[in-house]
Amino acid sequence: MGKANNYRDCYRSRAAASSIDRLCCYIISNSRCRNEIAKSYQPFDAQKWIKADTEGATDIEREFRILAIEDFLAHQNFKGQTKAQVIAILGQPTQTDKFQNYNYDMIYWLGPERSCIRIDSEWLVFTLKDGQVESYRVIPD
């Protein structure tokens, strides 16, 4: 199979594109896409994080949260902190009823999922117990 830059190029390069050929093309192009996403990761910056959720934020500024989440998770530990301490770093949680059937106490929208086919969003969710962070994690919607 020749060098292909994306799924479409890969697919077109196959004379008789069987289901397995198409699957291989998808896997190859998706791994290339993930590599491109990984190259664009950003270090966490609280000011940029908060700006990403403001009304006048540009698309590039809104993208910051999803690009900085890996660095954030590697260097921040909110377990045992109060809601006020989290808000002091991350700003106000995102107002949404998206997860109203779950027991999340604070929710932050990160951005479109980190994949080539960006259908869903990713969210940082916190659960509190006795006024302190018990757990936090990233989830898709």
C-alpha positions as CSV (number, residue, x, y, z in Angstrom):
1,M,0.0,0.0,0.0
2,G,1.5,3.4,-1.0
3,K,1.9,6.3,1.4
4,A,-1.4,7.8,2.2
5,N,-2.0,11.0,4.1
6,N,-5.6,10.3,5.2
7,Y,-8.4,7.7,5.0
8,R,-9.6,9.0,1.6
9,D,-6.1,8.8,0.0
10,C,-5.5,5.4,1.5
11,Y,-8.9,4.2,0.4
12,R,-8.5,5.5,-3.2
13,S,-5.0,3.8,-3.4
14,R,-6.6,0.4,-3.0
15,A,-7.6,-1.2,-6.3
16,A,-10.1,-3.6,-4.7
17,A,-11.1,-2.0,-1.4
18,S,-12.5,-4.8,0.7
19,S,-13.9,-4.2,4.2
20,I,-10.6,-5.2,5.7
21,D,-8.7,-2.8,3.4
22,R,-11.1,0.0,4.4
23,L,-10.6,-0.9,8.1
24,C,-6.8,-0.8,7.7
25,C,-7.0,2.6,6.0
26,Y,-9.1,3.9,8.8
27,I,-6.7,2.6,11.5
28,I,-3.7,4.1,9.7
29,S,-5.2,7.5,9.2
30,N,-6.7,7.6,12.7
31,S,-3.3,6.8,14.2
32,R,-1.7,9.6,12.2
33,C,-4.5,12.0,13.3
34,R,-3.9,11.0,17.0
35,N,-0.2,11.8,16.5
36,E,-1.1,15.2,15.2
37,I,-3.4,15.8,18.2
38,A,-0.6,14.6,20.6
39,K,1.8,17.1,19.1
40,S,-0.5,20.0,19.8
41,Y,-0.8,19.4,23.6
42,Q,-0.4,22.5,25.7
43,P,0.9,23.1,29.2
44,F,-1.8,24.0,31.7
45,D,-2.3,27.7,32.3
46,A,-5.2,28.8,34.6
47,Q,-5.7,32.1,32.8
48,K,-6.0,30.5,29.4
49,W,-8.3,27.8,30.9
50,I,-10.7,30.5,32.2
51,K,-10.5,32.5,29.0
52,A,-11.5,29.5,27.0
53,D,-15.0,29.6,28.5
54,T,-15.6,33.3,28.0
55,E,-18.2,34.6,25.5
56,G,-15.6,36.3,23.2
57,A,-13.2,33.5,23.1
58,T,-11.8,32.5,19.6
59,D,-11.9,29.0,18.4
60,I,-8.2,28.6,19.2
61,E,-8.8,29.9,22.7
62,R,-11.7,27.5,23.2
63,E,-9.5,24.6,22.1
64,F,-7.0,25.3,24.9
65,R,-8.8,23.1,27.5
66,I,-8.8,19.9,25.5
67,L,-5.2,20.5,24.5
68,A,-4.1,21.2,28.1
69,I,-6.0,18.5,29.9
70,E,-3.2,15.9,29.9
71,D,-0.8,18.3,31.5
72,F,-3.4,19.4,33.9
73,L,-4.1,15.9,35.1
74,A,-0.4,15.1,35.4
75,H,0.4,18.1,37.5
76,Q,-2.8,19.0,39.5
77,N,-4.2,17.1,42.4
78,F,-7.6,18.4,43.6
79,K,-8.4,15.5,46.0
80,G,-9.3,16.9,49.3
81,Q,-9.6,20.5,48.1
82,T,-12.8,22.5,48.6
83,K,-15.1,23.6,45.8
84,A,-13.8,27.2,46.3
85,Q,-10.2,26.1,45.9
86,V,-11.1,24.4,42.6
87,I,-13.0,27.4,41.3
88,A,-10.1,29.7,42.2
89,I,-7.9,27.7,39.7
90,L,-10.5,26.7,37.1
91,G,-13.1,29.4,37.3
92,Q,-16.8,28.7,37.5
93,P,-18.0,25.3,36.3
94,T,-19.9,25.0,33.0
95,Q,-23.6,25.5,33.3
96,T,-25.2,22.5,31.8
97,D,-27.9,19.9,32.6
98,K,-26.2,17.4,30.4
99,F,-25.3,15.1,33.3
100,Q,-28.3,15.8,35.6
101,N,-28.9,12.1,36.1
102,Y,-25.3,11.6,37.5
103,N,-23.9,12.7,40.8
104,Y,-21.3,15.2,39.5
105,D,-21.0,18.3,41.6
106,M,-18.9,20.3,39.2
107,I,-18.6,20.0,35.4
108,Y,-16.2,21.7,33.0
109,W,-16.6,21.5,29.2
110,L,-13.2,20.7,27.7
111,G,-14.0,20.7,24.0
112,P,-14.5,18.4,21.1
113,E,-13.2,14.9,21.8
114,R,-9.6,14.2,21.1
115,S,-10.0,12.0,18.0
116,C,-10.1,12.4,14.3
117,I,-13.9,12.1,14.1
118,R,-14.9,14.8,16.7
119,I,-18.6,14.0,17.3
120,D,-18.8,14.1,21.0
121,S,-17.3,16.5,23.7
122,E,-15.1,15.7,26.6
123,W,-15.8,17.0,30.1
124,L,-13.9,17.2,33.4
125,V,-16.2,16.2,36.2
126,F,-15.8,16.4,40.0
127,T,-17.6,14.7,42.8
128,L,-17.5,16.2,46.3
129,K,-17.9,14.5,49.7
130,D,-18.3,16.6,52.8
131,G,-17.4,19.7,50.8
132,Q,-14.1,18.4,49.4
133,V,-13.1,16.8,46.1
134,E,-13.5,13.1,46.4
135,S,-12.7,12.3,42.7
136,Y,-12.4,13.9,39.3
137,R,-12.0,12.5,35.8
138,V,-12.5,13.2,32.1
139,I,-15.5,11.7,30.5
140,P,-17.1,11.9,27.0
141,D,-20.8,12.9,26.6
